[in-house]
Amino acid sequence: MIGHLRGQLLHKRPNLVLVDVQGVGYQVHIPLTSFYELPEEGKEVVLEIYTHVREDMLALYGFNTRREKEFFLKLISISGIGPKLAISILSGAQVEELARAIANGDLHRLTAIPGVGRKTAERVVLELKGQIANFLVPEQAQAAREQARLDTLEEDIVSASSISAIPNLQPRRPCCPRFAPAIASARSRIF
C-alpha cells in the first residue's frame, strides 16, 4: 500500500493532483483544504496517502497533514461514508471546525457540506462524538469532555429515576415473585 508520496507536482486541480515520483505519475484525489496549501506546479510536494483498493479500481487519496488523513480514516470507518464523501466532508471545512461541529452536535453546519444530508450528519455525530477530542484545540477538547461528562450524568440520572420508580409500580400483592430480587437490588443501589 502507498502511504506517502514525495515528488514533483506536475498538475493540480481543486480535487485532483498529479505527482511525479521518479518518473511515475500518481493521480491523487485531495480535499480542497489540501489543495489550498499545495505549492506551485513544478515544485516538490509531500502528501500523506490513503490507498483505496476495490476489485475494479485502485485510488489514492492525499492529504497535506497526518491529522487530515487520520480524520479521513475516522470518517470512512462510518457505515455509508466512502472515500469520496469523506473527501467532500474534508473539503467543507478545516479539521478543527469539523471536529467542533461534531462535538457540539451541529447538524446545520454538517448538512451545509455538499453531499451530506441530515441522516449522514446524525450518523457522523453519533459515531465520532466521543472519538474526536484529539482533533480539537485544547479549549474545545476540554469543553467536549465536560459535555460528554454531562451527557453521562444525565443518562445516570434518568436511569436512577427509572429505577426509583420501580417500587411505586409494585402492586399490593406480588404478582411476579421472580422480579422481587431485582427490585430489592435496585432499591439498595438507590436508597
C-alpha positions as CSV (number, residue, x, y, z in Angstrom):
1,M,0.0,0.0,0.0
2,I,1.1,3.5,-0.7
3,G,1.2,5.6,2.4
4,H,3.3,8.6,1.5
5,L,4.4,10.4,-1.7
6,R,7.2,12.9,-2.3
7,G,7.7,14.2,-5.8
8,Q,7.2,17.0,-8.3
9,L,3.7,18.5,-8.6
10,L,3.0,18.2,-12.3
11,H,-0.6,19.3,-12.3
12,K,-3.2,20.4,-9.8
13,R,-6.9,20.9,-9.8
14,P,-9.2,21.6,-6.8
15,N,-9.9,17.9,-6.3
16,L,-7.0,16.1,-8.1
17,V,-3.3,16.3,-8.4
18,L,-0.7,14.6,-10.5
19,V,2.6,13.9,-8.7
20,D,5.7,12.6,-10.5
21,V,7.8,10.3,-8.3
22,Q,11.0,9.3,-10.1
23,G,9.3,9.1,-13.5
24,V,6.0,7.6,-12.3
25,G,2.9,9.9,-12.3
26,Y,0.5,9.3,-9.4
27,Q,-3.0,10.7,-9.7
28,V,-4.2,11.6,-6.2
29,H,-7.6,12.8,-5.0
30,I,-7.4,15.6,-2.5
31,P,-9.8,17.7,-0.4
32,L,-10.0,21.5,-1.0
33,T,-8.3,22.1,2.3
34,S,-5.1,20.4,1.0
35,F,-5.4,22.0,-2.4
36,Y,-5.1,25.5,-1.0
37,E,-1.9,24.6,0.8
38,L,-0.2,23.0,-2.3
39,P,2.9,24.6,-3.8
40,E,3.0,25.8,-7.4
41,E,3.2,23.3,-10.2
42,G,6.7,22.1,-10.8
43,K,7.7,22.4,-7.1
44,E,8.2,19.5,-4.7
45,V,5.2,18.2,-2.8
46,V,4.8,15.8,0.1
47,L,1.5,14.1,0.7
48,E,0.2,11.6,3.2
49,I,-1.7,8.9,1.2
50,Y,-4.6,6.6,1.8
51,T,-4.7,3.8,-0.8
52,H,-8.3,2.6,-1.5
53,V,-8.5,-0.8,-3.2
54,R,-11.6,-2.3,-4.7
55,E,-11.9,-5.2,-7.2
56,D,-12.5,-2.8,-10.1
57,M,-10.2,0.2,-9.1
58,L,-7.3,1.5,-7.1
59,A,-7.5,5.1,-5.9
60,L,-5.1,7.3,-4.0
61,Y,-6.4,10.0,-1.6
62,G,-3.9,12.6,-0.4
63,F,-3.5,15.0,2.5
64,N,-1.1,17.7,3.5
65,T,-1.1,16.6,7.1
66,R,-1.3,13.3,9.0
67,R,-4.1,15.0,11.0
68,E,-6.2,15.3,7.9
69,K,-5.5,11.7,7.0
70,E,-6.5,10.5,10.4
71,F,-9.7,12.4,10.4
72,F,-10.4,10.9,6.9
73,L,-9.8,7.4,8.3
74,K,-12.3,8.1,11.1
75,L,-14.9,9.3,8.5
76,I,-14.6,6.2,6.3
77,S,-14.9,3.9,9.3
78,I,-18.6,5.0,9.5
79,S,-21.0,2.9,7.6
80,G,-22.3,4.6,4.5
81,I,-19.3,7.0,4.2
82,G,-16.8,6.1,1.5
83,P,-13.7,7.9,0.4
84,K,-15.4,10.3,-2.0
85,L,-17.9,11.5,0.6
86,A,-15.1,11.8,3.2
87,I,-13.1,13.9,0.8
88,S,-16.2,16.1,0.2
89,I,-16.6,16.5,4.0
90,L,-13.0,17.4,4.5
91,S,-13.3,19.9,1.6
92,G,-16.2,21.6,3.5
93,A,-14.1,22.9,6.4
94,Q,-10.8,22.6,8.3
95,V,-10.4,19.5,10.6
96,E,-10.8,21.6,13.8
97,E,-14.0,23.2,12.5
98,L,-15.5,19.8,11.6
99,A,-14.4,18.3,14.9
100,R,-16.1,21.3,16.8
101,A,-19.3,20.8,14.8
102,I,-19.3,17.1,15.6
103,A,-18.5,17.7,19.3
104,N,-21.4,20.3,19.5
105,G,-23.8,18.1,17.5
106,D,-24.1,21.0,15.0
107,L,-26.1,19.2,12.3
108,H,-26.8,22.5,10.5
109,R,-23.0,23.0,9.9
110,L,-22.5,19.4,8.7
111,T,-25.5,19.4,6.4
112,A,-24.2,22.6,4.7
113,I,-21.5,20.4,3.2
114,P,-22.4,19.2,-0.3
115,G,-23.4,15.5,-0.2
116,V,-24.1,15.4,3.5
117,G,-27.8,15.0,4.4
118,R,-29.4,15.0,7.8
119,K,-29.1,11.2,8.3
120,T,-25.4,11.2,7.4
121,A,-24.7,14.2,9.6
122,E,-26.6,12.4,12.5
123,R,-24.6,9.2,11.9
124,V,-21.3,11.2,11.9
125,V,-22.1,12.9,15.2
126,L,-23.3,9.6,16.8
127,E,-20.2,7.6,15.7
128,L,-17.5,10.2,16.2
129,K,-18.6,12.4,19.0
130,G,-16.5,10.5,21.6
131,Q,-13.5,10.0,19.3
132,I,-12.6,13.5,18.1
133,A,-11.1,15.1,21.2
134,N,-7.6,14.9,19.8
135,F,-8.7,16.9,16.7
136,L,-9.9,19.8,18.8
137,V,-7.9,22.7,20.0
138,P,-7.3,22.3,23.8
139,E,-10.1,24.6,24.9
140,Q,-12.6,22.8,22.6
141,A,-11.3,19.4,23.8
142,Q,-12.0,20.5,27.4
143,A,-15.5,21.7,26.5
144,A,-16.2,18.4,24.7
145,R,-15.0,16.3,27.7
146,E,-17.3,18.4,30.0
147,Q,-20.2,17.9,27.6
148,A,-19.6,14.2,27.5
149,R,-19.4,14.1,31.3
150,L,-22.8,16.0,31.5
151,D,-24.3,13.6,28.9
152,T,-23.2,10.6,31.0
153,L,-24.5,12.3,34.2
154,E,-27.9,12.9,32.5
155,E,-28.1,9.3,31.5
156,D,-27.3,8.2,35.0
157,I,-30.0,10.5,36.4
158,V,-32.6,9.1,34.0
159,S,-31.6,5.5,34.9
160,A,-31.7,6.3,38.7
161,S,-35.1,7.9,38.4
162,S,-36.4,5.0,36.4
163,I,-35.1,2.5,39.0
164,S,-36.5,4.6,41.8
165,A,-39.9,4.5,40.2
166,I,-40.0,0.7,40.3
167,P,-41.2,0.4,43.9
168,N,-44.1,2.8,43.2
169,L,-45.2,0.5,40.4
170,Q,-45.2,-2.6,42.6
171,P,-48.8,-3.9,43.2
172,R,-50.1,-4.5,46.7
173,R,-49.7,-8.3,46.3
174,P,-46.7,-9.6,44.5
175,C,-47.9,-10.8,41.1
176,C,-44.4,-11.5,39.8
177,P,-42.3,-13.0,42.6
178,R,-39.4,-13.7,40.2
179,F,-38.8,-9.9,39.9
180,A,-38.5,-9.4,43.7
181,P,-34.7,-9.9,43.9
182,A,-34.1,-7.4,41.1
183,I,-36.4,-4.8,42.7
184,A,-34.7,-5.3,46.1
185,S,-31.3,-4.9,44.4
186,A,-32.4,-1.7,42.7
187,R,-33.7,-0.3,45.9
188,S,-30.4,-1.0,47.7
189,R,-28.5,0.8,45.0
190,I,-30.7,3.9,45.0
191,F,-31.6,4.2,48.7
